[in-house]
Amino acid sequence: MLMTIVFLQKIRSIERAKEDGNNAFRNQNYDEAIALYTAGLAIDPLADTLNAVLYSNRAAAYLSVRW
């Protein structure tokens, strides 16, 4: 039960970082979005499915900074 709660808390934290990063990206705050996506990746490096989205979003933010 405790493991399930910890797991769900990690998922919520990752989702929150993704949502916050998406909001920053929408507002063209690309450096902030990159930082938020990176923070989300650090929460659980083994969360493959969630991290794939964060990596993709972070790559888009990096590309937006350069263009």
Secondary structure as GFF3:
##gff-version 3
##sequence-region A 1 67
A	DSSP	alpha_helix	2	26	.	.	.	ID=ss1
A	DSSP	alpha_helix	30	43	.	.	.	ID=ss2
A	DSSP	alpha_helix	48	66	.	.	.	ID=ss3
###
